[in-house]
Amino acid sequence: MKKAGILMPIFSLPSRHYIGDFGDMAYKFIDIIKQSKFKIWQILPLNPIGYGNSPYQPYSSYAGEEIYISLDKLKEEGLIENIDDINYKEEKVDYEKAREFKTKYFKKAFNKMEENGILKAEFEKFVKENSWVKTYATFITLKKNNSLKCWIEWDIKDKSWIDSREELYNLKDTIDYEMFVQFLFYKQWFELKAYANKNGIEILGDIPIYVGIDSVDVWENKDNFLLDKEGNPIFIAGVPPDYFSTTGQRWGNPIYDWDYMEKDNFKFWIDRLKWNKKIYDIIRIDHFRAFDTYWKIPSSCPTAVEGEWVEAPGYALFDKIFSVIPDIKIVVEDLGDLRKEVLELRDCYKLSGMKILQFELNPKETNNDFEETQNTILYTGTHDNQTLKGAFYSFDKQDQENIIKMFDKYCGDNIIDKMIYRCLDSLSNLVIIPTQDILNMDDRARINTPSTIGSPNWEWKLNTYKELIEKIDKYSNWIEKTNRA
């Protein structure tokens, strides 16, 4: 069945509390996209945000980012009482204010849990059923006690806790609090996901192929990574010079020790995917090509120019994944200059890859019949691209005229509409459109620019659904007309 999906990060949803969250506006978003006949909601990673506020440098592959918890939902449950009247109107996430503002209410909710026997029982059940929770809560507690430094730089006793796992009785209340926050996060997330599924919407969750060095994942699983005796990465991940950067992208994530992983039956990956299968309906794995060959950069190199391509045991890994988790739904990001072996690996397991409309435009020609297949997810753009409008206006006048000619025969009031309709009218079984493109927004609404760190990356958010609601009928009609309903 041909489906249409929408890309919208949780942090970009409207909210008066500095950042999008799991509150009423998330439920309203589901109602809007259901009415528009979208069937997929793609989000970015939900994990605790790390360096540069990037969801792709999380502190954990299992824990959730606490500032996505809705205070209004906590109030409805009677866990907090009055909420300060903050009516934040900026079209920009303020991570620092969101964290400062919400934390005081989380602590009030934690103190009130003892009065709620049913909730306390649910919390204890959550902790018992999820062994990662206490490890993460201890990690984040010790991290805060060490001035938020990376675990490599912690006090020796704290750094070695992961080996002894002795009870930290002096920190029990703090660790319990951190576990409680994770309980609240997943309670609200699973309720929201259930609402989406009930309304015919599947959640497509994005997970990075690599994990950050400053994470409980590496701290707890050092043998799975190429590290020195102190825990520092010997090699780091990235990609060589490409479309986005002349010096490549030096991500800084530690490289996997694939030899060890294979001997360990890929337990690290199996466990990680089992958890993500639980929280998402479909899992999109970022940077799929690294399962075939990955760019291995010496950690001493300041850029990604120096490095080498090294083969990974992709077939052994995916054989194990599908033998242990046969019903898992995986799609992959297979963009970039790829050798044919990457595509052979993808096709061996019938995994859907990606195609980006912006990369298919050739404004020197007036022919828009780019190649596509049913098993390709077609995007107008992703979180790493310009908006469609921004990309269009980055061309010179003549190229813009040629692009207009390319898409002239398609429905729509303007060139952005026509390009989106062209995607909906494609052979691809799934087309995903970022919310910014539906709203015809320029690059001020861009989510991320690769190879750059800090503001304005990861900060775009909506204040209202007014314009989105105004476009419901048009998109509903287009999706029906292109047989995607």
C-alpha positions as CSV (number, residue, x, y, z in Angstrom):
1,M,0.0,0.0,0.0
2,K,1.3,3.5,-0.9
3,K,1.4,5.7,2.2
4,A,2.2,9.3,3.0
5,G,4.1,10.3,6.2
6,I,5.1,13.5,7.9
7,L,8.4,14.4,9.6
8,M,8.1,16.4,12.8
9,P,10.4,16.2,15.8
10,I,8.8,16.2,19.3
11,F,10.8,19.3,20.2
12,S,9.2,21.2,17.3
13,L,5.6,20.8,18.4
14,P,3.8,23.9,19.7
15,S,4.1,24.4,23.5
16,R,4.2,27.2,26.0
17,H,6.9,25.6,28.1
18,Y,9.9,26.3,25.8
19,I,9.9,23.0,23.9
20,G,7.5,20.6,22.3
21,D,6.4,17.8,24.5
22,F,3.9,14.9,25.0
23,G,1.1,17.1,26.0
24,D,-2.2,18.0,24.3
25,M,-0.5,19.6,21.3
26,A,1.1,16.2,20.4
27,Y,-2.3,14.6,20.5
28,K,-3.7,17.4,18.4
29,F,-0.9,16.9,15.9
30,I,-2.0,13.2,15.5
31,D,-5.6,14.4,14.9
32,I,-4.5,16.8,12.2
33,I,-2.4,14.3,10.3
34,K,-5.0,11.7,10.6
35,Q,-7.5,14.1,9.0
36,S,-5.0,14.8,6.3
37,K,-4.8,11.0,5.7
38,F,-1.1,10.7,6.6
39,K,-0.3,7.2,8.0
40,I,3.3,7.6,9.3
41,W,4.7,10.1,11.8
42,Q,8.5,10.2,11.7
43,I,10.3,11.6,14.7
44,L,13.9,12.1,15.6
45,P,15.6,10.2,18.5
46,L,13.9,10.5,21.9
47,N,17.0,9.9,24.0
48,P,18.6,12.3,26.5
49,I,20.1,15.2,24.5
50,G,23.9,15.5,24.6
51,Y,26.5,17.7,23.2
52,G,25.2,20.7,21.1
53,N,21.6,19.7,22.0
54,S,21.8,17.1,19.2
55,P,19.5,14.1,19.5
56,Y,22.2,12.2,17.7
57,Q,24.7,12.5,20.6
58,P,22.5,11.1,23.4
59,Y,23.6,10.0,26.9
60,S,21.7,6.7,26.5
61,S,20.1,4.6,23.8
62,Y,17.4,3.5,26.2
63,A,16.5,6.5,28.4
64,G,14.2,9.3,27.3
65,E,14.8,13.1,27.2
66,E,13.0,14.3,30.3
67,I,12.1,17.8,29.0
68,Y,9.6,16.1,26.5
69,I,7.5,15.2,29.6
70,S,4.3,17.3,29.7
71,L,3.7,19.3,32.8
72,D,0.0,19.6,31.9
73,K,-0.3,15.8,31.9
74,L,1.4,15.7,35.3
75,K,-1.1,18.2,36.6
76,E,-4.0,16.2,35.2
77,E,-2.8,13.2,37.2
78,G,-2.6,15.2,40.3
79,L,1.2,14.9,40.6
80,I,1.6,18.7,40.6
81,E,-0.7,21.5,41.3
82,N,-0.3,25.0,39.8
83,I,2.1,25.6,36.9
84,D,3.6,29.1,36.5
85,D,1.9,30.9,33.7
86,I,4.6,30.8,31.0
87,N,3.3,31.6,27.5
88,Y,6.4,31.2,25.4
89,K,5.8,32.5,21.9
90,E,9.3,32.2,20.3
91,E,9.5,29.9,17.2
92,K,12.6,28.5,18.8
93,V,13.3,25.8,21.4
94,D,15.0,27.1,24.5
95,Y,16.6,24.0,26.0
96,E,18.2,25.6,29.0
97,K,15.0,27.3,30.1
98,A,12.9,24.2,29.5
99,R,15.2,22.1,31.7
100,E,15.3,24.7,34.5
101,F,11.6,25.3,34.4
102,K,10.4,21.7,34.3
103,T,12.9,20.1,36.7
104,K,11.3,21.8,39.7
105,Y,8.0,20.3,38.8
106,F,9.4,16.8,38.3
107,K,10.8,17.0,41.8
108,K,7.4,18.0,43.2
109,A,5.9,15.0,41.4
110,F,8.5,12.7,42.8
111,N,7.8,13.9,46.3
112,K,4.1,13.3,45.8
113,M,4.4,9.8,44.5
114,E,4.4,8.3,48.0
115,E,0.8,9.5,48.3
116,N,-0.3,7.6,45.2
117,G,-0.2,3.9,45.8
118,I,-1.2,2.9,42.3
119,L,1.4,5.1,40.7
120,K,4.1,3.9,43.0
121,A,3.2,0.3,42.1
122,E,3.4,1.2,38.4
123,F,6.8,2.8,39.0
124,E,8.2,-0.2,40.8
125,K,7.0,-2.5,38.1
126,F,8.6,-0.3,35.4
127,V,12.0,-0.4,37.3
128,K,11.7,-4.2,37.8
129,E,11.0,-4.9,34.1
130,N,13.6,-2.5,32.7
131,S,17.1,-3.3,33.9
132,W,18.6,-0.4,32.1
133,V,16.8,2.2,34.2
134,K,18.9,1.9,37.4
135,T,22.1,1.9,35.4
136,Y,21.1,5.0,33.5
137,A,19.9,6.7,36.7
138,T,23.2,6.0,38.4
139,F,25.1,7.2,35.4
140,I,23.3,10.5,35.2
141,T,23.5,11.0,38.9
142,L,27.2,10.5,38.9
143,K,27.6,12.7,35.8
144,K,25.8,15.5,37.6
145,N,28.0,15.0,40.7
146,N,31.0,15.3,38.4
147,S,30.0,18.7,37.0
148,L,28.5,17.0,33.9
149,K,31.9,15.9,32.6
150,C,32.2,12.9,30.4
151,W,32.6,9.7,32.4
152,I,36.2,9.3,31.3
153,E,37.0,12.4,33.5
154,W,35.1,11.4,36.6
155,D,36.5,10.7,40.0
156,I,38.1,7.2,39.9
157,K,35.6,5.7,42.3
158,D,32.6,7.0,40.3
159,K,34.1,6.0,37.0
160,S,34.6,2.4,38.2
161,W,31.0,2.0,39.7
162,I,30.0,0.2,36.5
163,D,32.3,-2.6,37.3
164,S,31.4,-3.0,41.0
165,R,27.8,-1.9,40.9
166,E,27.8,-1.5,44.6
167,E,24.8,0.1,46.2
168,L,25.2,3.9,46.6
169,Y,23.1,4.3,49.7
170,N,24.1,8.0,50.1
171,L,22.7,8.7,46.6
172,K,19.6,6.4,46.8
173,D,17.0,9.3,46.8
174,T,18.7,11.0,43.8
175,I,18.9,7.7,41.8
176,D,15.3,6.9,42.6
177,Y,14.3,10.4,41.4
178,E,16.1,9.8,38.1
179,M,14.4,6.5,37.7
180,F,11.0,8.1,38.4
181,V,11.6,10.7,35.7
182,Q,12.2,7.9,33.2
183,F,9.0,6.3,34.4
184,L,7.1,9.5,33.7
185,F,8.7,9.8,30.3
186,Y,7.8,6.4,29.1
187,K,4.3,6.4,30.7
188,Q,3.5,9.5,28.7
189,W,5.3,8.3,25.5
190,F,3.5,4.9,25.4
191,E,0.2,6.6,26.0
192,L,0.9,9.0,23.1
193,K,2.0,6.1,20.8
194,A,-1.1,4.1,21.7
195,Y,-3.2,7.1,20.7
196,A,-1.4,7.4,17.4
197,N,-1.7,3.6,16.7
198,K,-5.4,3.7,17.6
199,N,-5.9,6.4,15.0
200,G,-4.1,4.5,12.3
201,I,-0.8,6.3,12.6
202,E,2.5,4.4,12.9
203,I,5.5,5.9,14.6
204,L,8.8,5.8,12.5
205,G,11.6,6.3,15.0
206,D,15.1,7.4,14.0
207,I,18.1,5.9,15.7
208,P,21.8,6.8,15.1
209,I,24.1,4.0,14.0
210,Y,26.7,5.2,16.5
211,V,26.4,6.2,20.2
212,G,28.2,9.0,21.8
213,I,31.4,8.5,23.9
214,D,29.7,10.5,26.7
215,S,27.0,7.9,27.2
216,V,26.0,5.0,29.5
217,D,26.2,2.8,26.4
218,V,29.9,3.1,26.1
219,W,30.6,3.3,29.9
220,E,28.7,0.0,30.4
221,N,29.9,-1.8,27.2
222,K,33.5,-0.7,26.8
223,D,34.5,-4.0,25.1
224,N,32.2,-3.2,22.2
225,F,34.3,-0.2,21.2
226,L,37.9,0.6,20.2
227,L,39.0,2.4,23.3
228,D,42.3,2.9,25.1
229,K,42.8,1.8,28.8
230,E,41.4,5.1,30.0
231,G,38.3,4.8,27.9
232,N,39.3,7.3,25.2
233,P,38.4,6.5,21.6
234,I,41.4,5.3,19.5
235,F,39.3,5.8,16.4
236,I,36.2,7.9,15.7
237,A,33.4,7.9,13.3
238,G,32.4,10.3,10.5
239,V,32.4,10.5,6.7
240,P,35.0,11.8,4.3
241,P,34.6,15.1,2.3
242,D,31.2,15.1,0.6
243,Y,28.3,17.2,-0.5
244,F,27.9,18.8,3.0
245,S,31.6,19.5,3.8
246,T,35.0,19.8,2.1
247,T,36.7,18.5,5.2
248,G,34.2,15.7,5.8
249,Q,32.2,15.2,8.9
250,R,34.1,14.3,12.1
251,W,31.3,13.1,14.4
252,G,33.5,12.1,17.3
253,N,31.6,8.9,18.1
254,P,33.7,5.9,19.1
255,I,34.0,3.1,16.5
256,Y,32.6,-0.3,17.2
257,D,34.9,-3.3,17.8
258,W,33.1,-5.4,15.3
259,D,35.3,-8.5,16.0
260,Y,34.3,-8.5,19.6
261,M,30.6,-7.8,18.7
262,E,30.5,-10.8,16.4
263,K,32.0,-13.1,19.0
264,D,29.4,-11.8,21.5
265,N,26.5,-12.6,19.0
266,F,26.0,-8.8,18.5
267,K,24.3,-8.6,21.9
268,F,24.7,-4.9,22.0
269,W,22.8,-4.4,18.8
270,I,20.2,-7.0,19.5
271,D,19.3,-5.5,22.9
272,R,19.3,-2.0,21.5
273,L,16.9,-2.9,18.6
274,K,14.6,-5.0,20.9
275,W,14.1,-1.8,23.0
276,N,13.6,0.4,19.9
277,K,11.1,-2.1,18.5
278,K,9.1,-1.6,21.7
279,I,9.0,2.2,21.5
280,Y,8.6,2.6,17.7
281,D,6.5,0.8,15.1
282,I,9.2,1.2,12.4
283,I,12.9,1.8,13.0
284,R,15.0,4.0,10.7
285,I,18.7,3.4,11.1
286,D,20.9,6.3,10.3
287,H,24.1,5.9,8.1
288,F,23.3,2.4,6.9
289,R,26.4,2.3,4.7
290,A,28.6,1.8,7.9
291,F,27.2,-1.7,8.2
292,D,29.1,-2.4,4.9
293,T,32.1,-0.2,5.2
294,Y,32.7,2.6,7.7
295,W,35.1,5.6,7.7
296,K,37.6,5.0,10.4
297,I,39.3,8.3,11.6
298,P,42.3,8.3,14.0
299,S,41.1,10.3,17.0
300,S,44.1,12.5,16.8
301,C,43.0,14.0,13.4
302,P,41.2,17.3,13.7
303,T,39.0,16.7,10.6
304,A,37.6,13.7,8.8
305,V,39.9,14.1,5.8
306,E,42.3,11.4,7.1
307,G,40.8,8.0,7.5
308,E,40.2,4.7,5.8
309,W,37.2,2.6,4.7
310,V,37.0,-0.6,6.7
311,E,34.6,-3.5,6.1
312,A,31.9,-4.3,8.7
313,P,30.2,-7.7,9.2
314,G,26.9,-6.5,7.9
315,Y,25.5,-9.8,6.7
316,A,26.4,-11.6,10.0
317,L,24.7,-8.8,11.9
318,F,21.5,-8.7,10.0
319,D,21.3,-12.5,9.8
320,K,21.4,-12.4,13.6
321,I,18.9,-9.5,13.9
322,F,16.2,-11.2,11.8
323,S,16.7,-14.6,13.4
324,V,16.2,-13.2,16.9
325,I,13.7,-10.5,16.0
326,P,12.0,-11.8,12.8
327,D,9.0,-9.3,12.9
328,I,11.1,-6.1,13.3
329,K,10.4,-3.4,10.8
330,I,13.6,-1.6,9.7
331,V,14.2,1.1,7.0
332,V,17.6,2.6,6.4
333,E,19.3,5.8,5.4
334,D,21.4,4.8,2.4
335,L,22.3,8.3,1.0
336,G,25.7,9.4,-0.3
337,D,28.3,8.1,-2.7
338,L,27.9,4.3,-2.1
339,R,29.7,1.3,-3.5
340,K,27.4,-1.3,-5.0
341,E,28.0,-3.7,-2.0
342,V,26.0,-1.3,0.3
343,L,23.0,-1.6,-2.0
344,E,23.4,-5.4,-2.2
345,L,23.4,-5.6,1.6
346,R,20.3,-3.5,1.7
347,D,18.5,-5.5,-1.0
348,C,19.5,-8.8,0.5
349,Y,17.2,-8.1,3.5
350,K,14.6,-6.2,1.4
351,L,15.2,-3.0,3.4
352,S,13.7,0.2,2.1
353,G,16.3,2.9,1.4
354,M,15.9,6.6,0.8
355,K,15.8,9.1,-2.0
356,I,15.8,12.9,-1.5
357,L,13.9,15.1,-4.0
358,Q,16.4,18.0,-3.5
359,F,19.3,15.7,-4.6
360,E,17.4,14.6,-7.7
361,L,16.9,18.1,-9.1
362,N,18.9,18.9,-12.2
363,P,18.0,22.4,-13.0
364,K,20.1,22.4,-16.2
365,E,17.4,20.1,-17.7
366,T,13.6,20.3,-17.8
367,N,13.1,16.5,-17.4
368,N,12.0,15.5,-13.9
369,D,11.6,11.8,-14.5
370,F,14.2,10.7,-11.8
371,E,14.5,7.1,-11.1
372,E,12.5,5.7,-8.2
373,T,11.3,2.3,-7.0
374,Q,8.4,1.0,-4.9
375,N,10.9,0.0,-2.1
376,T,12.3,3.5,-1.8
377,I,11.1,6.0,0.8
378,L,11.0,9.3,-1.0
379,Y,11.6,12.5,1.0
380,T,11.3,16.1,-0.1
381,G,14.1,16.6,2.5
382,T,15.2,15.4,5.9
383,H,16.3,17.0,9.2
384,D,19.7,17.6,7.6
385,N,18.6,19.3,4.5
386,Q,17.5,22.8,3.6
387,T,13.7,23.3,3.5
388,L,12.3,22.7,0.0
389,K,11.7,26.5,-0.3
390,G,15.2,27.3,0.9
391,A,16.7,24.8,-1.6
392,F,14.6,26.3,-4.5
393,Y,15.7,29.8,-3.8
394,S,19.3,28.9,-3.5
395,F,19.3,28.3,-7.3
396,D,19.9,31.2,-9.7
397,K,17.0,32.7,-11.6
398,Q,17.5,30.6,-14.7
399,D,17.7,27.4,-12.8
400,Q,14.5,28.3,-10.9
401,E,12.7,28.8,-14.1
402,N,13.8,25.4,-15.3
403,I,12.6,23.8,-12.1
404,I,9.3,25.5,-12.5
405,K,9.0,24.0,-16.0
406,M,9.9,20.6,-14.7
407,F,7.0,20.5,-12.3
408,D,4.5,22.6,-14.2
409,K,2.0,19.8,-14.9
410,Y,1.5,18.8,-11.3
411,C,-1.2,20.1,-8.9
412,G,-0.4,23.0,-6.5
413,D,-0.6,26.7,-6.2
414,N,3.2,27.2,-6.2
415,I,6.4,25.4,-7.1
416,I,6.8,23.9,-3.6
417,D,3.3,22.5,-3.7
418,K,4.0,21.0,-7.2
419,M,7.2,19.4,-6.1
420,I,5.5,17.8,-3.1
421,Y,2.6,16.6,-5.3
422,R,5.2,15.1,-7.7
423,C,6.6,13.0,-4.7
424,L,3.1,11.9,-3.7
425,D,2.5,10.9,-7.3
426,S,5.6,8.8,-7.4
427,L,6.1,5.0,-7.5
428,S,7.5,4.9,-3.9
429,N,5.4,3.0,-1.4
430,L,6.2,5.7,1.2
431,V,6.6,9.4,0.8
432,I,7.6,11.5,3.8
433,I,7.3,15.3,3.9
434,P,8.8,17.5,6.6
435,T,6.2,19.8,8.2
436,Q,8.2,22.9,7.1
437,D,7.8,21.9,3.5
438,I,4.0,21.5,3.9
439,L,4.0,25.0,5.4
440,N,6.2,26.3,2.6
441,M,8.8,27.7,5.0
442,D,12.2,29.0,4.2
443,D,15.6,28.0,5.7
444,R,14.8,29.8,9.0
445,A,12.9,26.6,9.7
446,R,15.8,24.3,8.9
447,I,16.4,21.8,11.7
448,N,20.1,21.0,11.3
449,T,23.1,21.9,9.1
450,P,25.6,19.0,9.2
451,S,29.2,19.8,10.3
452,T,28.0,22.7,12.4
453,I,27.3,22.7,16.2
454,G,25.0,24.8,18.3
455,S,22.3,27.4,17.6
456,P,20.2,27.4,15.5
457,N,20.5,23.6,15.0
458,W,17.7,21.6,16.6
459,E,15.8,24.7,17.7
460,W,13.0,25.2,15.2
461,K,9.5,24.9,16.6
462,L,5.9,25.8,15.7
463,N,3.8,28.1,17.8
464,T,0.4,27.3,16.3
465,Y,-1.3,24.7,14.0
466,K,-3.4,27.4,12.3
467,E,-1.6,27.2,8.9
468,L,-1.3,23.4,9.1
469,I,-5.0,23.0,9.7
470,E,-5.7,25.3,6.7
471,K,-3.9,22.9,4.5
472,I,-5.7,19.7,5.7
473,D,-8.3,19.5,2.9
474,K,-5.7,20.1,0.2
475,Y,-3.4,17.3,1.5
476,S,-6.3,15.0,2.1
477,N,-7.4,15.4,-1.5
478,W,-3.8,15.0,-2.9
479,I,-3.2,11.8,-0.8
480,E,-6.5,10.3,-2.1
481,K,-5.8,11.4,-5.7
482,T,-2.4,9.7,-5.7
483,N,-3.8,6.5,-4.1
484,R,-2.0,6.9,-0.8
485,A,-5.1,7.1,1.4
